[in-house]
């Protein structure tokens, strides 16, 4: 009988295997510090100048995540409006958000594109001076879906070198953002990362055992993320959505603490009206008790200590390599 779903004949296309069960009903108690009900992490995506552009040697312009409704990639020419919208993020939006978080004493994790850091070292130094975690967001803000493994491997290594050169230390976390089925394997092969965040599959960190050594995944979020509202974001809606998500997790956290990720972009929430809504949410979270505002690397270290990998599964993974 002919199936209506086209299936791949390559078993390699099925790696890594999917896990649709996860923790199921056996959700571990996170045991966050100070008996926190919610661990909340703000993520500032620093991507400006890492996007597609003829100035970066690309064959077409960027078309994603901007104020332009229905933007399309323009082949062979520069998109000057798109470029300036991205430049707003590095020229103005970043500094507005930097000042806000520093003045309110709220820490965060930066997902930093390597090329973007190279183009604006002043911003990189300000991130470090603020004490923020600076994780890798790939060398370019591009879709790695069809990028050959050897090129992606080189981009991972190149980004590490950018961090070492500008910041004096390598990144401990990575979020490629637009990964492919090879990405996590390449991350594990490179070594040195405490976690990756190329997953949206859970409200808690989890271990994977597909690459010969236990690897920690700290899921990210695309719903509590300003990208959902980049072309239709009123500040009040953004605040309400973040508040509702937080309140739900805080109530659940009385018995089963969870984590919450808030994704931010300099060129999106860095705009004045949106920044004002974000400031309200920061004040709201700070006023609540039993909340751990933290960096992703802190979550990684906590999870490794409190919920280490299963030795039996780790040994089994090694035996299959």
Secondary structure, DSSP 8 states (H G I E B T S, - for coil): ---SS---S-GGGG-S---S-TTTT-------GGG-SEEEEEEEEE-TTSS--GGGT-SB---SSSSSTT----BTS--HHHHHHHHHIIIIIHHHHHHHHHHHT---EEEE-HHHHHH-HHHHHHHHHTT-EEEE--SSSS--TTS-HHHHHHHHHHHHHHHHHHHSS--SEE--SS--TTHHHHHHHH---SEE----S-SS-EEE-SSSS-EEE----SSSBGGGGTTS--HHHHHHHHHHHHHHHHHHTTTS-EEEEEEEETTTTTSHHHHHHHHHHHHHHHTSSSEEE--HHHHHHHHHHHS---HHHHHHHHHT-
